């Protein structure tokens, strides 16, 4: 059995006071909830602060991205060693906003993914098609190639105990959600692709859905056979909604 994961991607949001309020609410709302792993991914600036607030709670810390380089003259970047020192357990890799707004290529995504694995942290590899690609009937091909970039470069072992997040780009922050059937179809496709290399790793692989998950649609999405939780943006900034979404995964 795969234990579901719900991860909140706070993106570039929050302030010292709003984060304190959010964390107080989440710790209270999620205390005693079992059967789901929960993570919050604040801006790198707040990782240290949020990490201290998590002390004594079962909520995990995640980062939104990481440098592919170990250390050195990379102004503005954060290394995986730095994230590890702050007790991050997860690192989101290849989020569509990183790919589209900051030009991250598959090669960079693979390098970041490997850096995260090498440090013993868990990558959350984001994949997903744009609306144009879906309308052209290319969703399957695009997702297979994004997953394939990691599989081909690093082998199936690299997906052992890792997390993939299917996030259709057209559903992120738009209020449009993939239907449970649409999402399930893609999740099953991803699992089948990994199974071609290693059936056991594929069976254990957590595949999250992301894209306008909210308190109202989470339960139906998470009830699908290959949907193992969610990567949640907007709704992860609202205590009640995020708690409801986490509970929906149990
Ligand atoms: C995301 O950014 O990963 C995401 C899924 O955002 P939202 O839930 O706001 O669509």
Boltz pocket constraint, residues with backbone or C-beta under 6 A from the ligand:
constraints:
  - pocket:
      binder: B
      contacts: [[A, 9], [A, 167], [A, 171], [A, 172], [A, 173], [A, 174], [A, 175], [A, 210], [A, 211], [A, 212], [A, 213], [A, 231], [A, 232], [A, 233], [A, 234], [A, 235]]
      max_distance: 6.0
